[in-house]
Amino acid sequence: MSESYLVVELNHQPVELCKLLKIADLVGGGGEAKIVISEGYVLLNGEVEYQKRKKVYHEDVVEFNGEIVQLIINDELNEHLPLSEDEQTLEQPESESPAKLAEDKKPNKKAPASEGVPKKRRPISF
């Protein structure tokens, strides 16, 4: 077994085990990660782990293929990272009233069907 010890710092927890293997670059992709986990080649905190999406938390240790990876959650990373476009659109302004938010959650009325064009339905077969 090699002496390498890798520390992965992330800004949130938990992280799925298969994703952590990808982040640490121990596997070529998600499919490979799921296979090696399901076949029992991955240890989580010294025990064989078979759950592909097992949640990994702060200071958990993952062993695979002679490599040791420890997950460290660094809250300071949240403060220094700029928001992505998706995260910026998800943030709601504080000035919106609860009534306005409730109004936004009402279901939309159905759009009128195209005039003169009947909707076609696919036949159901059993």
FENCOR-V162883 format. One record per residue. N is the residue number from 1. RES is the residue in one letter. PSI is psi in radians with two decimals (* if undefined). Layout:
[[N,RES,PSI] [N,RES,PSI]]
This chain:
[[1,M,2.42] [2,S,2.86] [3,E,0.10] [4,S,2.49] [5,Y,2.01] [6,L,2.31] [7,V,2.19] [8,V,2.11] [9,E,2.19] [10,L,2.93] [11,N,0.01] [12,H,2.78] [13,Q,2.81] [14,P,2.92] [15,V,2.41] [16,E,2.48] [17,L,-0.76] [18,C,-0.62] [19,K,-0.62] [20,L,-0.67] [21,L,-0.64] [22,K,-0.77] [23,I,-0.72] [24,A,-0.06] [25,D,0.67] [26,L,-0.26] [27,V,2.87] [28,G,-0.42] [29,G,3.14] [30,G,-0.65] [31,G,-0.76] [32,E,-0.70] [33,A,-0.79] [34,K,-0.63] [35,I,-0.84] [36,V,-0.55] [37,I,-0.84] [38,S,-0.42] [39,E,0.04] [40,G,0.42] [41,Y,-0.05] [42,V,2.33] [43,L,2.39] [44,L,2.03] [45,N,0.72] [46,G,0.00] [47,E,2.51] [48,V,2.30] [49,E,2.21] [50,Y,-0.18] [51,Q,2.07] [52,K,-0.66] [53,R,0.46] [54,K,2.33] [55,K,2.27] [56,V,2.30] [57,Y,3.09] [58,H,2.26] [59,E,0.19] [60,D,2.58] [61,V,2.23] [62,V,2.33] [63,E,2.32] [64,F,2.28] [65,N,0.70] [66,G,0.01] [67,E,2.52] [68,I,2.27] [69,V,2.31] [70,Q,2.34] [71,L,2.21] [72,I,2.24] [73,I,2.13] [74,N,1.78] [75,D,-0.41] [76,E,-0.42] [77,L,-0.58] [78,N,-0.66] [79,E,-0.52] [80,H,-0.26] [81,L,2.33] [82,P,2.64] [83,L,2.48] [84,S,2.96] [85,E,-0.69] [86,D,-0.76] [87,E,-0.58] [88,Q,-0.66] [89,T,-0.42] [90,L,-0.45] [91,E,2.32] [92,Q,2.46] [93,P,2.53] [94,E,-0.30] [95,S,-0.23] [96,E,2.35] [97,S,2.77] [98,P,-0.58] [99,A,-0.71] [100,K,-0.72] [101,L,-0.69] [102,A,-0.65] [103,E,-0.69] [104,D,-0.45] [105,K,-0.16] [106,K,2.50] [107,P,2.50] [108,N,2.56] [109,K,2.60] [110,K,2.48] [111,A,2.49] [112,P,2.47] [113,A,2.65] [114,S,2.31] [115,E,2.33] [116,G,-0.10] [117,V,1.86] [118,P,2.57] [119,K,2.36] [120,K,2.39] [121,R,2.54] [122,R,2.42] [123,P,2.56] [124,I,2.24] [125,S,2.52] [126,F,*]]
